[in-house]
Amino acid sequence: MKISKLSVLLYFIKLRFSRVFRSNKISKSMRKNWIKTLSSSPYYSDLLKNNQKFPTMKKKLFMEFFDSINTVGIKKEEALKLAFESEKTRDFSPSIKNISIGLSSGTSGNRGVFLTSKIEKAIWVGAILDRVIGFSLKKRKVAFFLRANNNLYQAVKSGLLSFTFFDLKTPIEEHIKKLMDIKADILIGQPSVLLAIAKSYQLADIKPTFNKIISVAEVLEDDHKEFLKSIFNCPINQVYQCTEGFLGYTCKKGQLHLNEDFLEIKKKYLDSNKTRFHPIITDYLRSSQPIVRYELNDILHEGPVCSCGSKSTVISKIEGRSDDIFRFLKNGNEIIIYPDFIRRAVILASDQILNYSVTLIDKQIISLYLDVEKTSELPEIFKSVKFEIEKLLSEFDIANIDFVKANKKLDQLNKFTRIKNEYSKSI
């Protein structure tokens, strides 16, 4: 599904205008178009006709009404089928009715499937160019390290931008020479990957060529940010994004802001000081699958107003998404398995999983905690999860791993580290 460069440019200009001149205010025209979108959704059109209040959506309810919420007539079962097939083949190009399908586990254990139209891709690309990559007349080379090739990043490709995908199933050491050869200007990856690259550069005394580092998917801790800055000697930017949307970006002052010029974000405070909250998101630019009062399980810390001039909420900290890397020793070589692969193995195993924890407790022992809808089905679901993780490990030539059941229940307010390495952080 090709995206018109003219569409990208249009949304780039629109979003740049909204950020500069309206700061965190949703425009009247945006609200008007949004109401038109909702009238195309059977679920929301009924609520509008009957003057009913929009409910707060969590993933389970969102998936229950998937067929009637979306505006493009796609059924949940066909969307899930394509999403699972894409995960297994690692080919994410197939679509339904010219709509891309994505599978997400999010910060809760249960599955979610999300739709992205051609227009929504153009909006995303325009936003990324405006707020993350930045516009430049100088040609720049972008290297991105992800679990699977991302069509959205490839959609940004133009005469001024070239993208090179680095597969995380390949050891970092094998990527370093290629990374040096292409002389990338911008590096995109998860913090755990960025740290591994930085340490390789440090050990080999390699002079970096990057002028911008973009951290995605996981939480970027302050000490890790400082280490990356010391090695790469360039700005370290963070993107707050999930399958539900592009939620936040780093401004010129280095602060993480929410995109409140096209997102309405209500705050469900979790403490009396009103500093920690769950975000409840309404996206005024999503059309194929309206995101209305959608509550995320991420815990955000609100920071003070930023001196950059934007009135959008500053996020000083995100609790969660900081899963561990699994490390194994094979024939004297360290084999790294990134948490995103393990997360995908779990959600492919069953749609009955509400929450989970996968912990490496010894060099050959993995502990599994599973919270499922029907406890009677737990033994079979445990076998399914074990099978999917074993299949993943076999791709890295790791075998003879024992699996044990964990009895300790997860703390609901500190449940975000689901992939844990309690055996060894480094080998």
VOGU-3710 file (C-alpha; in Angstrom, 3 decimals, decimal comma):
1> mkisklsvll> 0,000/0,000/0,000  1,875/3,046/-1,316  1,357/6,414/0,312  1,115/9,566/-1,757  4,042/11,898/-1,021  1,625/14,814/-1,550  -0,621/13,427/1,231  2,371/13,135/3,551  3,416/16,711/2,783  -0,153/17,937/3,387
11> yfiklrfsrv> -0,357/16,332/6,830  3,184/17,424/7,669  2,148/21,066/7,032  -1,154/20,662/8,913  0,524/19,143/11,956  3,345/21,673/11,925  0,736/24,466/11,834  -1,288/22,944/14,663  1,778/22,539/16,856  3,109/26,034/16,274
21> frsnkisksm> -0,097/28,040/16,378  -2,636/26,050/18,392  -0,380/24,162/20,774  -2,563/21,674/22,636  -6,001/22,691/21,315  -8,177/20,476/19,109  -9,464/22,525/16,160  -13,203/22,898/15,407  -12,743/21,437/11,917  -10,970/18,411/13,402
31> rknwiktlss> -13,874/17,827/15,815  -16,404/18,234/12,964  -14,622/15,662/10,773  -14,360/13,348/13,771  -18,152/13,379/14,286  -18,535/12,455/10,591  -16,169/9,539/11,171  -18,173/8,306/14,161  -21,372/8,361/12,118  -19,751/5,717/9,868
41> spyysdllkn> -19,187/3,428/12,865  -22,303/1,333/13,695  -21,308/1,269/17,367  -20,785/5,012/17,792  -23,535/6,117/15,409  -26,074/4,350/17,671  -24,682/6,171/20,720  -24,844/9,510/18,877  -28,438/8,941/17,728  -29,538/8,126/21,267
51> nqkfptmkkk> -27,470/10,924/22,898  -25,651/8,338/25,008  -22,344/8,944/26,737  -19,313/7,296/25,168  -18,031/4,557/27,495  -14,424/4,271/28,629  -12,865/1,585/26,448  -10,412/-1,036/27,608  -8,915/-3,566/25,243  -11,309/-6,372/26,140
61> lfmeffdsin> -14,427/-4,259/25,463  -12,773/-2,746/22,379  -12,191/-6,203/20,928  -15,655/-7,431/21,904  -17,234/-4,712/19,728  -14,492/-4,742/17,075  -16,875/-5,501/14,174  -19,262/-2,635/14,942  -16,645/-0,069/16,036  -14,575/-0,056/12,840
71> tvgikkeeal> -15,828/1,933/9,837  -14,432/-0,277/7,056  -16,515/-3,442/7,514  -13,660/-5,712/8,630  -14,522/-8,660/10,893  -12,424/-9,461/13,941  -11,851/-13,081/12,950  -10,473/-12,230/9,493  -8,299/-9,470/10,982  -6,885/-11,833/13,634
81> klafesektr> -6,249/-14,527/11,034  -4,200/-12,152/8,879  -2,372/-10,687/11,910  -1,339/-14,162/13,132  -0,207/-15,176/9,667  1,894/-12,016/9,370  3,511/-12,703/12,749  4,387/-16,268/11,736  5,738/-15,402/8,278  7,145/-12,010/9,331
91> dfspsiknis> 5,630/-10,566/6,146  3,586/-7,542/7,210  2,659/-6,307/3,737  -0,703/-8,179/3,232  -3,851/-6,156/3,947  -7,664/-6,410/3,918  -9,587/-3,895/1,786  -6,363/-1,868/1,551  -6,265/-1,682/5,367  -3,128/-2,793/7,247
101> iglssgtsgn> -3,638/-5,113/10,227  -1,500/-5,067/13,372  -1,451/-7,305/16,420  -0,713/-5,864/19,821  -0,361/-7,189/23,340  0,080/-3,687/24,737  0,724/-3,426/28,463  -2,025/-5,891/29,239  -1,768/-9,536/28,409  -4,838/-9,880/26,224
111> rgvfltskie> -4,612/-9,514/22,462  -5,603/-6,505/20,455  -5,875/-6,107/16,681  -5,649/-2,660/15,117  -6,414/-1,211/11,688  -4,504/1,431/9,728  -5,761/2,979/6,506  -3,726/4,610/3,743  -4,750/8,079/4,983  -3,819/7,178/8,568
121> kaiwvgaild> -0,379/6,051/7,386  0,088/9,409/5,645  -0,906/11,195/8,869  1,535/9,066/10,873  4,361/9,731/8,424  3,623/13,479/8,452  3,675/13,478/12,260  6,938/11,500/12,423  8,601/13,849/9,938  7,398/16,908/11,854
131> rvigfslkkr> 8,059/15,791/15,413  10,665/13,042/15,307  12,871/12,920/12,233  12,497/16,590/11,281  12,470/18,144/7,831  15,770/18,737/6,050  16,891/19,406/2,469  19,993/17,325/3,157  19,656/13,602/2,372  19,751/11,515/5,523
141> kvafflrann> 20,260/7,814/6,105  18,139/6,106/8,751  18,992/2,779/10,390  16,244/1,100/12,371  16,483/-1,999/14,544  13,156/-3,756/15,098  11,699/-7,227/15,538  10,197/-7,016/12,050  10,475/-4,618/9,133  8,074/-1,719/9,678
151> nlyqavksgl> 6,076/-0,589/6,655  5,384/2,760/8,283  9,061/3,681/8,414  9,537/2,497/4,847  6,645/4,735/3,825  8,691/7,799/4,807  11,345/6,839/2,223  12,044/9,554/-0,375  14,846/11,283/-2,224  15,787/12,932/1,055
161> lsftffdlkt> 15,493/9,848/3,272  16,780/6,297/2,918  15,971/3,515/5,386  17,931/0,371/6,238  16,264/-2,336/8,315  18,339/-4,372/10,784  16,741/-7,639/11,923  16,981/-8,240/15,678  17,278/-11,975/15,109  20,799/-11,287/13,848
171> pieehikklm> 23,464/-10,708/16,557  24,362/-7,042/17,052  28,022/-7,769/16,367  27,149/-8,806/12,817  25,284/-5,526/12,249  28,062/-3,166/13,358  30,106/-3,328/10,122  26,997/-2,694/7,986  26,006/0,157/10,283  29,449/1,720/9,824
181> dikadiligq> 29,375/1,160/6,046  26,081/2,997/5,449  27,177/5,907/7,701  23,664/6,380/9,087  22,631/9,842/10,315  19,676/8,658/12,418  19,477/5,506/14,545  16,086/4,104/15,650  15,658/1,234/18,102  14,530/0,014/21,501
191> psvllaiaks> 16,670/1,178/24,461  18,004/-2,352/25,043  19,186/-2,482/21,420  20,627/1,043/21,476  22,604/0,173/24,620  24,019/-2,967/22,977  25,123/-0,920/19,942  26,636/1,783/22,168  28,622/-0,801/24,149  29,918/-2,356/20,897
201> yqladikptf> 31,008/1,092/19,682  32,663/1,779/23,029  34,578/-1,532/23,121  35,760/-1,203/19,510  36,471/2,526/19,881  34,283/3,296/16,831  33,589/6,930/15,982  29,798/7,301/15,528  28,244/9,117/12,555  24,767/9,674/14,035
211> nkiisvaevl> 23,328/13,135/14,595  20,129/11,858/16,200  19,110/8,769/18,205  15,419/7,848/18,481  14,341/5,479/21,248  11,094/3,553/20,661  8,828/0,879/22,244  10,466/0,528/25,680  11,015/3,018/28,501  14,244/4,997/28,178
221> eddhkeflks> 15,722/5,347/31,680  17,631/8,537/32,551  20,933/6,739/33,257  20,681/4,872/29,945  19,952/8,126/28,141  23,070/9,722/29,612  25,199/6,712/28,652  23,915/6,808/25,048  24,608/10,529/24,885  28,169/10,026/26,154
231> ifncpinqvy> 28,916/7,391/23,489  27,084/8,843/20,479  27,566/12,525/21,342  24,209/13,593/19,849  20,602/14,261/20,958  18,688/11,241/22,313  14,990/11,533/21,480  12,167/9,362/22,786  8,945/8,434/20,979  5,945/7,379/23,052
241> qctegflgyt> 3,968/5,150/20,756  1,769/2,076/20,834  -0,463/0,305/18,343  -3,265/2,621/19,428  -1,360/5,619/18,091  1,567/8,059/18,115  1,165/9,546/21,584  4,238/11,629/22,377  7,531/13,060/21,152  10,654/14,764/22,466
251> ckkgqlhlne> 10,802/18,544/21,979  13,902/20,680/21,299  14,409/21,030/25,071  14,573/17,253/25,483  11,184/16,890/27,200  8,590/14,252/26,247  5,275/15,898/25,257  1,881/14,350/24,538  0,403/15,099/21,095  -2,525/17,043/22,490
261> dfleikkkyl> -3,154/19,016/19,298  -4,811/15,941/17,781  -5,263/13,694/20,824  -7,596/14,398/23,725  -6,068/12,776/26,778  -8,010/12,504/30,012  -6,039/11,626/33,119  -7,214/8,877/35,451  -5,136/9,774/38,497  -3,788/6,977/40,661
271> dsnktrfhpi> -2,625/8,998/43,674  -3,797/11,919/45,783  -0,934/14,104/44,534  -2,282/13,786/40,984  1,095/13,056/39,441  0,612/9,453/38,235  -2,174/8,568/35,844  -3,554/6,199/33,244  -4,130/8,082/29,962  -7,617/7,851/28,425
281> itdylrssqp> -7,167/8,649/24,731  -9,455/10,033/22,063  -7,730/10,267/18,685  -9,360/12,829/16,383  -7,426/11,649/13,329  -8,185/7,913/13,445  -10,943/6,978/11,007  -10,819/3,255/10,135  -11,049/2,207/13,776  -12,101/5,114/16,035
291> ivryelndil> -10,134/5,404/19,269  -12,593/7,017/21,701  -11,978/7,228/25,452  -9,516/4,332/25,209  -7,770/3,678/28,542  -4,162/2,486/28,478  -2,551/0,585/31,349  0,638/2,636/31,103  1,333/4,714/34,200  2,516/8,213/33,249
301> hegpvcscgs> 4,126/10,813/35,528  3,149/14,404/34,740  6,026/16,854/34,684  6,200/20,666/34,957  5,410/22,968/32,016  8,227/22,966/29,463  10,194/26,077/28,494  9,988/25,133/24,777  6,694/27,038/24,492  4,344/24,098/24,014
311> kstviskieg> 1,439/23,850/26,425  1,084/20,102/25,844  1,481/17,884/28,904  5,058/16,917/29,742  5,669/13,293/30,737  8,596/13,017/33,136  8,414/9,231/33,445  6,618/6,218/31,995  6,252/3,238/34,313  6,396/0,056/32,395
321> rsddifrflk> 7,546/-1,331/29,090  10,954/-1,970/30,596  11,223/-5,705/30,045  14,539/-7,547/30,307  16,695/-9,152/27,639  17,146/-12,935/27,824  20,789/-14,016/27,494  21,992/-17,540/26,817  25,452/-19,041/26,324  25,896/-21,334/23,302
331> ngneiiiypd> 29,310/-22,773/22,368  31,019/-19,928/24,193  28,949/-17,242/22,418  26,311/-15,027/24,007  22,877/-15,257/22,361  20,482/-12,381/23,016  16,701/-12,652/22,692  14,870/-9,326/22,905  11,601/-9,117/24,886  9,460/-8,229/21,856
341> firravilas> 9,995/-11,735/20,468  8,894/-13,314/23,759  5,829/-11,066/24,013  4,740/-12,134/20,528  5,228/-15,823/21,392  2,906/-15,450/24,402  0,081/-13,661/22,608  0,248/-16,091/19,685  -0,322/-18,941/22,134  -3,826/-18,033/23,315
351> dqilnysvtl> -6,457/-15,277/23,329  -7,498/-16,288/26,870  -4,425/-14,759/28,554  -5,258/-11,698/30,646  -1,813/-11,194/32,134  1,490/-12,990/32,228  5,099/-13,020/33,369  8,001/-14,906/31,753  11,107/-15,106/33,959  14,531/-16,614/33,281
361> idkqiislyl> 15,420/-17,887/36,761  18,380/-20,095/35,798  20,465/-20,739/32,687  18,050/-23,543/31,633  14,856/-22,723/33,569  12,000/-20,372/32,658  9,210/-19,579/35,116  5,744/-18,804/33,705  2,947/-16,935/35,432  -0,350/-16,919/33,534
371> dvektselpe> -3,604/-15,238/34,472  -6,373/-16,634/32,242  -10,116/-16,126/31,835  -11,024/-19,747/32,683  -8,784/-21,418/35,270  -9,915/-24,841/34,025  -8,105/-24,116/30,736  -4,837/-23,088/32,411  -3,017/-26,440/31,876  -3,663/-26,389/28,112
381> ifksvkfeie> -2,801/-22,690/27,793  0,427/-23,291/29,751  1,344/-26,016/27,215  0,571/-23,649/24,316  2,733/-20,851/25,739  5,540/-23,336/26,452  5,315/-24,607/22,856  5,477/-21,094/21,326  8,439/-20,031/23,484  10,278/-23,299/22,742
391> kllsefdian> 9,666/-22,731/19,025  11,093/-19,215/19,359  14,148/-20,454/21,271  14,782/-23,148/18,652  15,143/-20,402/16,020  18,124/-19,192/18,066  19,394/-22,779/18,483  18,496/-22,818/22,204  17,147/-26,145/23,491  16,580/-28,186/26,664
401> idfvkankkl> 14,846/-25,409/28,603  12,663/-26,461/31,541  9,428/-24,573/32,264  7,939/-24,212/35,754  4,732/-22,609/36,955  5,001/-19,456/39,042  2,521/-19,092/41,859  3,186/-15,472/42,824  0,399/-13,190/41,595  1,381/-9,980/39,807
411> dqlnkftrik> 1,074/-6,643/41,560  -1,423/-4,721/39,436  0,325/-1,394/39,893  3,781/-2,800/39,193  2,924/-5,397/36,604  4,776/-4,030/33,674  8,027/-5,934/33,767  6,667/-9,112/32,248  9,849/-10,408/30,676  12,338/-10,790/33,523
421> neysksi> 15,930/-12,000/33,649  16,716/-12,940/37,248  19,584/-15,229/36,309  22,125/-13,008/34,593  21,966/-9,509/33,085  25,122/-10,265/31,123  27,143/-13,393/30,494
//
